[in-house]
Amino acid sequence: MAANYWASTQRRYWQFTKDALLDLRQKLEDEDRGLAQQYPLPDRRLQSIFFNQQLGKLGRRMTIRQQALATAQVFIRRFYSKVEIRRTNPYLVLATALYLACKMEECPQHIRVVVSEARSMWSEFIVSDISKLGECEFFMISEMNSQLIVHHPYRSLVELQNTLNMAQEEVSLAWSIINDHYLTDLPLLYPPHTVAVTAIFLAMVLKPTQAGLHAASTAAATLANVSQAIKGGDSSQLNEVGATTPQGKVQTLVKWLAESEIDIKAVVDCSQEIISLYDVWELYSEKTCREQIARYVKARGLDK
């Protein structure tokens, strides 16, 4: 069991480049091109929003804490990087991922409770036979090569909040942004601390009382300016960026970024990915996602 991210299986086996992740998924679809064409699915981010909402509802029924829900979402994303989704019952996968995540995060739930609650929510897709969830658990563990330790960005946020003089509303907003990043591919692309710094930057540049996270494009532009300033060593530009906040908090963050070894390009990429999620969220329809998933699950008998 790795005590830190740098020595972990997460870093060694579950961090990909965008191209490598795209290749993995393309190979899965290419194995049965007809299946993919017969059952089109929503944009992956919209699908992730649907899964997140369903998982959240199931978690609330059992009073599951946030870190276990986050771990479950990482398990789901890892699993579907190895297994074509149209060959599975996603509702069973969601319940299984949460059951397994609760074990790993030391808040275990009895398998009968998980099956019962899942069946109450998704009676069309979950049978009462607990062995189905047990079989899916072994399948999931196998596909993840028993590499089940997940490092999250929350810890870095907690460690940095005092250093960067963050107000409580900024911490809360950054926490929410971290929650949302699980709806993207970022957990498979970047280290947890990079995601945490991204969330902190977005939270400190945005004002929680204003238009909210959907106005994040200005934050991305600011971060791009920060990146250029750091690369060029232009302290006047850093000061100009910092002046956007009366309290100078952004200036403190910018100087900290300049002095740290954080990969600014990675932070810019993370910011753009999160902003892209908020943009596509406007197109989300729970009904459409549910219908498209139900269509192939029912047609292929995956709900039995």
C-alpha positions as CSV (number, residue, x, y, z in Angstrom):
1,M,0.0,0.0,0.0
2,A,1.6,3.2,-1.2
3,A,1.9,5.9,1.5
4,N,2.2,8.7,-1.1
5,Y,1.2,9.4,-4.6
6,W,4.7,9.3,-6.1
7,A,5.2,5.7,-5.1
8,S,1.7,4.6,-5.9
9,T,0.1,2.3,-8.4
10,Q,-2.1,5.3,-9.4
11,R,0.9,7.2,-10.7
12,R,2.7,4.2,-12.2
13,Y,-0.3,2.4,-13.9
14,W,-3.3,4.7,-13.9
15,Q,-2.0,8.0,-15.2
16,F,-2.2,8.4,-19.0
17,T,-1.6,10.9,-21.6
18,K,-4.7,12.1,-23.5
19,D,-3.6,10.2,-26.6
20,A,-3.0,7.0,-24.7
21,L,-6.4,7.2,-23.1
22,L,-8.1,7.9,-26.4
23,D,-6.3,4.9,-28.0
24,L,-7.5,2.6,-25.2
25,R,-11.1,3.7,-25.7
26,Q,-10.8,3.5,-29.5
27,K,-9.6,-0.1,-29.3
28,L,-12.5,-1.1,-27.1
29,E,-15.0,0.3,-29.7
30,D,-13.0,-1.2,-32.6
31,E,-13.4,-4.6,-31.1
32,D,-17.1,-4.5,-32.0
33,R,-17.7,-1.5,-34.2
34,G,-21.3,-2.7,-34.9
35,L,-22.2,-2.6,-31.3
36,A,-21.0,1.0,-31.0
37,Q,-23.0,2.0,-34.1
38,Q,-26.1,0.2,-33.1
39,Y,-26.2,1.8,-29.6
40,P,-24.9,5.4,-29.7
41,L,-24.3,7.0,-26.3
42,P,-24.2,10.6,-25.1
43,D,-21.0,12.7,-24.9
44,R,-18.8,11.0,-22.3
45,R,-19.0,14.1,-20.0
46,L,-22.8,14.1,-20.1
47,Q,-22.7,10.4,-19.4
48,S,-20.4,11.1,-16.4
49,I,-22.8,13.7,-15.1
50,F,-25.6,11.1,-15.2
51,F,-23.5,8.5,-13.4
52,N,-22.4,11.1,-10.8
53,Q,-26.0,12.1,-10.1
54,Q,-27.1,8.5,-9.8
55,L,-24.1,7.5,-7.6
56,G,-24.8,10.6,-5.4
57,K,-28.4,9.6,-4.9
58,L,-27.4,6.0,-3.9
59,G,-24.7,7.4,-1.6
60,R,-27.1,9.7,0.2
61,R,-29.5,6.8,0.8
62,M,-26.6,5.1,2.8
63,T,-25.0,8.2,4.1
64,I,-21.7,7.6,2.3
65,R,-19.0,10.2,2.8
66,Q,-17.6,12.2,-0.1
67,Q,-14.2,10.5,-0.4
68,A,-15.8,7.1,-0.8
69,L,-18.0,8.5,-3.6
70,A,-15.0,10.0,-5.2
71,T,-13.1,6.7,-5.1
72,A,-16.1,5.0,-6.6
73,Q,-16.1,7.5,-9.5
74,V,-12.4,6.8,-10.1
75,F,-13.0,3.0,-10.1
76,I,-15.8,3.5,-12.7
77,R,-13.6,5.5,-14.9
78,R,-10.7,3.1,-14.6
79,F,-13.0,0.1,-15.3
80,Y,-14.5,1.6,-18.4
81,S,-11.0,2.3,-19.7
82,K,-10.6,-1.4,-19.9
83,V,-14.1,-2.6,-20.6
84,E,-16.5,-1.4,-23.3
85,I,-19.5,0.1,-21.5
86,R,-22.1,-1.5,-23.9
87,R,-21.0,-4.9,-22.6
88,T,-22.0,-4.0,-19.1
89,N,-25.0,-3.0,-17.0
90,P,-23.8,0.5,-15.8
91,Y,-26.3,0.4,-12.8
92,L,-24.7,-2.7,-11.5
93,V,-21.2,-1.3,-12.1
94,L,-22.2,1.9,-10.2
95,A,-23.5,-0.1,-7.2
96,T,-20.4,-2.4,-7.3
97,A,-18.0,0.5,-7.5
98,L,-19.6,2.2,-4.4
99,Y,-19.6,-1.1,-2.5
100,L,-15.9,-1.6,-3.3
101,A,-15.0,2.0,-2.6
102,C,-16.6,1.9,0.8
103,K,-14.4,-1.1,1.7
104,M,-11.2,0.8,0.5
105,E,-12.2,4.0,2.4
106,E,-12.9,2.1,5.6
107,C,-16.6,2.7,5.7
108,P,-17.9,-0.7,4.6
109,Q,-21.5,-1.4,3.8
110,H,-23.1,-4.8,3.9
111,I,-23.6,-6.2,0.4
112,R,-27.3,-6.9,1.1
113,V,-27.8,-3.2,2.0
114,V,-26.1,-2.0,-1.2
115,V,-28.1,-4.4,-3.4
116,S,-31.4,-3.5,-1.6
117,E,-30.8,0.3,-1.9
118,A,-29.7,0.0,-5.5
119,R,-32.7,-2.1,-6.3
120,S,-35.0,0.5,-4.7
121,M,-33.5,3.1,-7.0
122,W,-33.1,1.1,-10.2
123,S,-35.6,-1.8,-9.9
124,E,-35.6,-2.3,-13.7
125,F,-31.9,-3.0,-13.8
126,I,-30.9,-4.5,-10.5
127,V,-31.9,-8.0,-9.4
128,S,-32.2,-9.1,-5.8
129,D,-29.5,-11.8,-6.2
130,I,-26.5,-10.5,-4.3
131,S,-24.2,-12.9,-6.1
132,K,-24.5,-10.6,-9.2
133,L,-22.9,-7.7,-7.3
134,G,-20.2,-10.1,-5.9
135,E,-19.4,-11.4,-9.4
136,C,-19.2,-7.8,-10.7
137,E,-16.9,-6.9,-7.8
138,F,-14.4,-9.6,-8.7
139,F,-14.6,-8.6,-12.4
140,M,-13.9,-4.9,-11.5
141,I,-11.0,-5.8,-9.2
142,S,-9.5,-8.1,-11.9
143,E,-9.7,-5.4,-14.6
144,M,-8.0,-2.9,-12.2
145,N,-5.3,-5.5,-11.4
146,S,-6.1,-5.2,-7.7
147,Q,-4.7,-1.6,-7.7
148,L,-7.3,0.0,-5.6
149,I,-5.6,2.7,-3.6
150,V,-6.7,6.2,-4.8
151,H,-5.1,9.5,-3.9
152,H,-7.4,12.5,-4.1
153,P,-6.9,16.2,-4.4
154,Y,-8.7,17.0,-1.2
155,R,-5.6,16.5,0.9
156,S,-3.6,19.0,-1.1
157,L,-6.4,21.6,-0.8
158,V,-6.5,21.2,3.0
159,E,-2.7,21.5,3.2
160,L,-2.6,24.7,1.0
161,Q,-5.6,26.6,2.4
162,N,-3.6,28.3,5.1
163,T,-0.5,28.8,3.1
164,L,-2.5,30.7,0.5
165,N,-4.7,32.5,3.0
166,M,-8.0,31.2,1.5
167,A,-11.3,32.3,2.9
168,Q,-13.8,29.6,3.9
169,E,-16.0,30.3,0.9
170,E,-13.0,29.9,-1.4
171,V,-12.1,26.6,0.2
172,S,-15.7,25.4,-0.2
173,L,-15.8,26.5,-3.9
174,A,-12.4,24.8,-4.5
175,W,-13.8,21.6,-2.9
176,S,-16.8,21.7,-5.2
177,I,-14.6,22.1,-8.2
178,I,-12.6,19.1,-7.1
179,N,-15.9,17.2,-6.8
180,D,-16.7,18.1,-10.3
181,H,-13.4,17.1,-11.8
182,Y,-14.4,13.5,-11.3
183,L,-16.9,14.0,-14.1
184,T,-13.9,14.5,-16.5
185,D,-10.9,12.4,-17.5
186,L,-8.6,14.5,-15.2
187,P,-8.3,11.7,-12.5
188,L,-6.7,9.6,-15.2
189,L,-4.5,12.3,-16.7
190,Y,-3.0,14.5,-13.9
191,P,-1.6,14.1,-10.3
192,P,-4.0,15.0,-7.5
193,H,-2.0,18.0,-6.4
194,T,-2.2,19.5,-9.9
195,V,-6.0,19.2,-9.8
196,A,-6.1,20.8,-6.3
197,V,-4.0,23.8,-7.5
198,T,-6.4,24.2,-10.4
199,A,-9.4,24.2,-8.2
200,I,-7.7,26.7,-5.8
201,F,-6.9,29.1,-8.7
202,L,-10.4,28.9,-10.1
203,A,-11.9,29.5,-6.7
204,M,-9.7,32.5,-5.9
205,V,-10.1,34.1,-9.3
206,L,-13.9,33.6,-9.4
207,K,-16.3,35.2,-6.9
208,P,-18.7,32.6,-5.4
209,T,-21.3,35.3,-5.1
210,Q,-21.2,36.2,-8.7
211,A,-22.2,34.3,-11.8
212,G,-20.5,31.2,-10.5
213,L,-18.4,28.5,-12.1
214,H,-19.9,28.9,-15.5
215,A,-18.1,32.2,-15.9
216,A,-14.8,30.4,-15.5
217,S,-13.4,31.3,-19.0
218,T,-12.0,34.5,-17.4
219,A,-10.1,32.3,-15.0
220,A,-8.5,30.3,-17.8
221,A,-7.4,33.4,-19.6
222,T,-5.9,34.7,-16.4
223,L,-4.1,31.5,-15.8
224,A,-2.7,31.5,-19.3
225,N,-1.3,35.0,-18.6
226,V,0.2,33.7,-15.4
227,S,1.9,30.9,-17.3
228,Q,3.4,33.3,-19.8
229,A,4.6,35.6,-17.0
230,I,6.2,32.8,-15.1
231,K,7.9,31.4,-18.2
232,G,9.2,34.9,-19.2
233,G,10.1,35.9,-15.7
234,D,8.1,39.1,-16.0
235,S,7.4,40.2,-12.4
236,S,5.4,43.2,-13.5
237,Q,3.0,41.0,-15.4
238,L,2.6,38.9,-12.2
239,N,1.8,42.0,-10.2
240,E,-0.7,43.0,-12.8
241,V,-2.5,39.7,-12.6
242,G,-2.4,39.8,-8.8
243,A,-4.0,43.3,-8.8
244,T,-7.3,41.8,-9.9
245,T,-8.1,41.0,-6.3
246,P,-8.2,43.8,-3.8
247,Q,-6.8,41.6,-1.0
248,G,-4.0,40.5,-3.2
249,K,-4.8,36.8,-2.7
250,V,-4.3,36.1,-6.4
251,Q,-1.0,37.8,-6.3
252,T,0.0,35.5,-3.4
253,L,-1.1,32.5,-5.3
254,V,0.7,33.6,-8.5
255,K,4.0,34.2,-6.6
256,W,3.6,30.8,-4.9
257,L,3.1,29.2,-8.4
258,A,6.2,30.9,-9.7
259,E,8.3,29.7,-6.8
260,S,6.9,26.1,-6.8
261,E,7.6,23.2,-9.1
262,I,3.9,23.0,-10.2
263,D,3.5,22.2,-13.9
264,I,1.7,25.4,-15.0
265,K,0.8,23.9,-18.4
266,A,-0.9,21.0,-16.7
267,V,-2.9,23.5,-14.5
268,V,-3.9,25.4,-17.7
269,D,-5.0,22.1,-19.3
270,C,-7.0,21.1,-16.2
271,S,-8.7,24.5,-16.1
272,Q,-9.8,24.2,-19.7
273,E,-11.1,20.7,-19.1
274,I,-13.2,21.8,-16.1
275,I,-14.5,24.9,-18.0
276,S,-15.4,22.6,-20.9
277,L,-17.4,20.4,-18.5
278,Y,-19.4,23.4,-17.3
279,D,-20.0,24.5,-20.9
280,V,-21.3,21.0,-22.0
281,W,-23.4,20.8,-18.8
282,E,-25.8,23.2,-20.4
283,L,-26.7,20.4,-22.8
284,Y,-27.3,17.8,-20.2
285,S,-30.6,15.9,-20.2
286,E,-31.1,13.2,-17.6
287,K,-34.0,11.7,-19.6
288,T,-31.9,11.3,-22.8
289,C,-29.0,9.7,-20.9
290,R,-31.3,7.3,-19.1
291,E,-33.1,6.3,-22.3
292,Q,-29.9,5.7,-24.3
293,I,-28.4,3.5,-21.6
294,A,-31.6,1.6,-20.9
295,R,-31.9,0.9,-24.7
296,Y,-28.8,-1.3,-24.9
297,V,-29.1,-2.8,-21.4
298,K,-32.6,-4.1,-22.1
299,A,-31.9,-5.1,-25.7
300,R,-28.8,-7.1,-24.7
301,G,-30.3,-8.7,-21.6
302,L,-27.7,-7.1,-19.3
303,D,-30.3,-6.5,-16.6
304,K,-30.9,-10.1,-15.9
